[in-house]
Amino acid sequence: MRHPHLYEINARIFIKRISEKYRRALTLATVPEEEWQLLRNRGFDLVWLMGVWQRSPGARQQALLHPALRQEYDQALPDWSDLDVAGSPYAVYAYRLDPELGQPGEVAQLKSRLNRQGLGLLLDFVPNHLALDHPWTLTHPRRFVYGSKAHARRHPEWFFSADGIIYLAHGRDPNFPPWTDTVQVNFRSTDLRQALINKLLQIAEVADGVRCDMAMLALNDVFGKVWGEVVKDYSPLKTEFWAEAIEQVKRQRPGFLFLAEVYWGLERKLQEMGFDFTYDKSLYDRLRFSSPDEIRSHLMMDDLYQQRSARFIENHDELRAIVAFGRERSLAAAVVLATVPGLRLFHDGQLEGRSIRLPIQLVREPKEADDPEIRRFYHQLLAVCSAPAFHRGEWTLVEPSQAWVGNESHRSLLTWCWRYAEQVKLAVVDYSPNRAQGWLKLPLPLEKVGRVVFRDELTGTTYLRDAGELRSQGLYVDLSPWQAHIWDVALDENPISQ
């Protein structure tokens, strides 16, 4: 599937919710078949089960004590207790199934069940760090970044020591404080690299792909900038970790999918190393903060970049879409998300209009009513976008032009066309709080056509237009604020009078 739909589910939350629904304790392998079939029927191709790996006792203690996290728990789940805190799923203690989700063999069983339904399974892989109490800290401490007492004195927040002799570093994004529930791996260690690749190969036995957390931190130049002063005794390696890892995994599992969480403009670099898809945070930021012109400009990047980008308006790291964008704008952004090229990521709760973002350390969700209108909207949108054109077709960006001199509202229109075999789809979104008009020159073979039938698949409304007028003038559109059309376009040899 060139442009797949991915559904992210918090594994612990999902199992608790489904167990309550069926009034019995369920595990990954015993979730009723109809729950997965429901996702397939909605048009999803891939399921990302976030947080399946065994969590760390040490990370849980950190999560219970962290003042900022406790404030987040208070906001999301006011009646939380210590039992609701399991620690971060991104402080991995072991790449074994969390006992709360089932027995070790159940991941492979789940993959088989999903594959029979036509769904692929994605799991987490966290390359940059492990839990601060991971067994390797005792058995293989040289796999991690370690410093001297002098380093620890200069940067006390970066390091921790269990014995006052070995000072290990916490995982770190250079733009934020260290993740104190983690330990930083050393990408200049060939032993560490191969150990991580071996874990990837194990995951490839039980999954169809991985979502790689903070993937850019593993790049040689990024790692050198962050940790160069501490690991200067290690010579930089000539090869990139990701090039080695992806080559080894795909040699054994050619269809295994790599999805990178990546920022800082490093998306293309990771695509060149073999990632199938990379996060497109730039589109998210433009949809949230920028003008339609800037969104359109971003979508003018080359086709390969577009096809290998992972689009989203919500995930576990971001605010809920209706909070971040506002209600009407979030639905317009969803139409953009569902109809641009690349992988389209939807988040559990997004389709129901949930507004509370749950910290990933919590394993109980608040009771929050679904929004019937948003649920109906997404049901219709996903049904429309399950058409082959949106998954296998060729995409063309359409430039709007002025409806009349002095009217600049056409700049608010985002529009593109999909073609696959005889199927043609045209998406038009007024991405603004104002009414917008414009003309669209359609990239269609209209020379031998008498009329064109436009059926709006979001509303069911049908329009007939003369092909000659479309050739000479284009298609006139007039949209209300945040309104969207997804037209199924049929070319008819008969003139419009018939």
N, C-alpha and C positions, 0 to 999 in steps of 0.2 A: 504494500500500500504506500503510494508516494506521499500522500497527505493524510496520515492517520489521526484518529481521535483517541486521546488518552484520558483516562479517568483516574484521578488521584484519590486514594482512600487511606485514612489513618487506620492502620490494621487493628490496633487495640480498641479504638472507639467503635469500629465497624463490628467486631466480634461481640462486644458488649451490647450494642444496639440490636444485632440480629438475634442474640441469645434471649434478650428481653422480648423481642417480637414473637419468637417461637416458644417462649417459656421453658427453655431447657438450655443447659450449658453446651455451647457449640464450639468447635475448633475450625481451623481453616479447611480441613478435609471434610467436615460434616455440615458446612453451610449448604442449605438446600439448593439444588440445581437451578431452581427458578430465579434465585437472586442474581446469579451470573447471567442467566438468559435475559433478564430484564435489562442489564447493561448492554448486552449484544443487540437487543431489540431497539434500544435507544440510539444505536449507530456507533457504539464504541468499538474500537479495534484492540485497544491495549488497556490493561489495568495496572496501575502503579500502586502496590501495597506498601505504603510508607511505614517504616518502623517495625519490621518483622524480626529484626535480629535481637539477640540477648542483650539486655541493658545492664548497666554497671551499678553495683552497690555504692561505689564511691561517687559516681555521678549523681545518683539519687540523693545522697547526703548533701552534695553541693546544691542540687535543685531545691531542697527543703530549706537551706540556709540563705540562699541568695535573696537579698532584700528587694531588688528590682523584679525578680521573678515572682516573689510572693505578692507584690502589688498587681502583677498581671493575673495571677490566679484569682485574687480578690475581684478584679474587674470581670473576668470571664465566668467564674464559677464561685459566687459569693459564699456558698456553703461548703467549700472544699475542705478536705481533711488530709492528713498525711498519707492516708491510704490511696488518695487520688493522684499522688505524685510518684512517677516511676523513673524520673530522670530523662535525659535527652536521648532520643533514638539515634542521634548523631555522635554520641559518645559510646561507640560500639565496644562491648566487652568481649563478644565472640560472634563470629558469623555462623551462629547456630540459631535455630528458631527459638524465639522467646517462649518459655514454657507456658505462659498465659495464652498462647495461641495454638498450642498443640504439641504433638510429638515431632521429633526431628524429621521423620520421613514424610510429613504432611505437606511440606512445600512442593516436593516433586509430585505428590498426588494432586495438589491443587493445580499445578501447571498442566497436568494431563487433562483435568476436568475443564479448565479454561480453554485449552487448545481444542477440545472436542466441540466447544461452543463457538469456536472461531475467534477466541480472544487470546492475546498474548499477555504474558506476565512480566512486569518490570519490578525489580527490587532495588534497594539502596546499596550503593557502594561509596564508602567514605575514605578517599585516599589520603587526605592531608593529616589526619589525626585518628587516634583511638582513645578509648576511655583511659583516664589517668591511672586506673588500677588494672589495666590490661595485663594478662600474664606475661607478655613479652617484656614488660618493664623489669621483671625479675630474671627471666631466662635469656633475653636478648636486648639488654639496655642500649647496646651500640646501634640498634636500629632507629634510635630516636635522637633528636637534637639534645645534646647535653652540654652544659657550660661549667665554668669554674666558679669558685666563690666570688671572684672578682666580677664575673658576668652577673651573678645573682645580686651582688651589691648594687651594680649599676642599674639593673632592671629587675627589681625584686618581684614585680607583678608578672614577669615572664616565666619564672622558674619555680619549681617546687622540689623538695628533697625529703625522702623518707628516712634517710640515715645521716644527713649532714655531710655526706661525702660525694654522692652522685647527685648533680642538679639537672633534672630533666626539664625541658621546656614545655609549656602549654601550647596547644594549637593556637594559631593566630592568623587573623586577617589584618594586614598592617594598618587598616583604616579604623580598627575598632580595638577595644580591650581584649586581652587573651580570653579564650574559652577555658575557664579554670577547671572544668570537668574533663579535660582532655589532655593528651600528651602528643607532642608534635613529632611526626616521623621525619627521618633524614633522607631526602631524596638523592643525596650523594652517596648513599650506601647501596652497593649492588645487592647485598644480602637482603636489605629491606625491600628493594624493588621487586626482587623475585618472590619474596614472601607475599607481597601484596598481589602480584600476578597470580600466584598459586591460589589465593583466596578468590580472585576473579574467576579462575578456571573452575573452582568448586561451585561458585554461584551459577556459572554457565551450564552446569549439569542440571540445575533445578529451576531455571528461569529463562525467559526469552530475551532479556535485556536488563540493563542497569541504568539507573539515574545516578550520575556521579556528582557528589556533593562538592561544591567549591572547586571545580576541576582545574581552574587556572592556577591555583596555588601550587600545583605539582609541576608547572613549567620551570625549566632550568633557570631562566632569567628572573622570574618572579621569586622563586625560592632563594636565589642568590641575593636579591635585594632585601628580602625579609630577614634571612638568617646568615648572610655571608660573613658577618663579623664573628659569629659564634662557631661556624663550621669551616673556618678558613684552613684547618688542617686537612680537610677532605678536598681533593681536587674535583673541580666540576666535571661531570660526565659529559661525553660528547653527544650521546643519544638522549632523546626525550623519553621520560617515563611512559607517556601515553602512546607514543609510537611503538615502543616495545610491547606494552600491555595489549593494545588493540590488535597488533599483528599476531601475537601468540594466541589470543582468544579466538580471533576470527579464522586462524588456521584450523582450529578444531571445530569451531561453531560459526561457519560463514555467515549465517543469518542473524547472529546475535547482535542486538541493538545497543548502541551506546548513546545516551542522552547526557549532555553536560550542563550542569549549572555553571554559568560563566558570565563574568562582567568585564568592565574596563576596556571594551573594544577588542577583546581577544577571541571573539567568537570564530572568526575566519581561521585564525591560527589553529584552533582545535579541530575545526572541520578538516583542515588540510592534514591533520594527524590521524584522521580516520573516524572522527565522531560523526554519527549519522544525523544527529540533531543537536543544536546548541540553544540554550535559553536566549530569547530575544527580549531582554529587559528594556532595550531602547524603544521598542514599539510600545510596551506597557507604559513607560514614562511619557512617551509622546501622547498616547491616548488619554493619559491622566492629566498631563500638565501643558501640552503644547497645542498649537493650532492645527487645523486640518491640512494646511499647506506643508507643515513640518512632517505630519504623518505621511502624506502623499510622497514627499521627498524621500523618506525612509523606505517606502515601498518601491522606489525606483532603483534600488540597488539590484545587482545582477541576479539572474534567475536562480543560479545555483545557491547563492546565499539565502534567497527567499525560501527555496524548497527545503533547506536544511536547518531552518530556524524553528524553534519551539515557541509558539505564541501562547499567551495566557493573559487573563485579567484578574486572576485570583490563584493563589496556591497557599500552602501552609505558612510561608514566610511573609505574605502580604496581607494587608487588610482585606476583609470581605469586600467583594466588588461593589455592592450597593452602598457601603460606607465610603469606600475610596472614591467612587465616581458619582455617587448620587443615583437615585433609582432610574430615572429616564436615561441618563447618560450611560449607565451600566448596561442597559439593554441594547443601546446603539453600539457600544463597544463590543458586546457579545456577538452582534451580527458581523462586525469587522473580524473578530477572532475566528468565527466559524467559517468565514468565506475567503480568507487570505491563504496563500500557499504555506506549506510546512506542516509540522505537527501541531495540533490544536489541543491544548491541555485544559481540562475542566476539573474543578475541585469539588470534592464531596461537600454538599450543602449549598454550593453555588446555584444549582438547578432549582433549589427550593427557596432561594432568597434569604438564606441565613445571614445574620448581621454580626454575630459574635465570633471573633477570631480566637481559637483555642490555643493556648501555649502548648508546644509539642511535648512538654514534660508531663502534662495531665493526661490521665487515661479514663476520665469521665467527662462527658459533655453536658452542657446545660440543656434544660428543656426549652426548646425554641420552636414556636409554631411555624409551619410552612406558610409561604405567601402564595395563595392560589393563583393569582394573576401571573406572577413570575414563573411558577411551575408550568402553567399553560403555555407561556411564551417559549420557554426552553424546550418543552415537549414538541411544539410546532417547529422551532428552529432546527432542532436536531433531526427531526423527521425530514425536513426539506434538505438539509445538508448531508443526508446519508446517500444522496444521489451520486452515481459514479462520477459525474463531471467534477464534483468537488474533491474527489479522492484520487482520480486517475487522469483528470483532464489537463488541458493547457490553459494557463492563466494569462490574461492581458489586462494591464492597467489602462483605464480609459480616462483621458483628460477632459474635464468639463470646460465649456466656454460660456461667455456672457450670454444671458437671456436677452438683454438689451443694453445699450450704451449707458454707463453710469451705475449699472447694477453689478456689484462685486460679490453678491451672495453665492455665486457659483463656486467660489473658493472653499465654501463649507462642504461641498459635495465630495464624497469618497465613492468611487465607482470602478468596477472591474467586471470582466467577462470570463466565463469558463466555457470551454468547448471540449466535448468528448464524443466521438462518433457523430451521431445526429443530434446529440443533446447540447443545448446552449442555455446557459444561466447568466443572468445579469444582476449584479448586486449594486444598489445605490443607497447611500446613507447620508443624511444631512447631519453631520457631526458638529452641531452647533445649537445654541439656545434660540436661534432666529430662523425664520422661514427662509428657504433657499430655492432659487430657480436657476436653470441652466440648460444648455444644449449639449447632447452627447453624440459624438460621431462613433457609431458602432463598428467594431472590427469584424464585420460579417459580410459574406458574399451575397450582396443584394441585387446583382445585375439582372438575374433571371427570375426575380421574385416579384409577385404582385402585391402581396400584403404580408405584414408581420403581426403575429398574435402574441401579445404579452400577457401572461397570466401570473398575477402576484400570488406567490405560494404562501405568503404570510397572511393574506386576507381573503384569497379566492377571487379577487376582482380581475376581470379580463378586459384588455384594451386591444383594439384593432388600429393599425397604422399603415398608411400607404407606403410601399417600399420606395417609390420614386421620391417622396418627400423626405424619407429617412436618408436616402442617398445624397440629396442636395442640401438639406438643412440639418439633419440629425434628429435625434429624439429630444423633445422638450420635456423637462421634468420640473415639478413644483412640489417641494416637500415641506412639511411642518417641522418644527424643532425636534431633533433627535429621531425623526421618522426614518424608516428603512423600507425598501422594497427588495425582494428577491424574486425576479421574474424568470419564469420558464419561457423561453423565446422559441416560437415555432415559425419557420419560413414557409409561406404558402404561395404557390404559383398563381392562384386565383386573384383577380383584382379585388379591391376593398368593397366594391359595389355588390359582390356576391357574398 
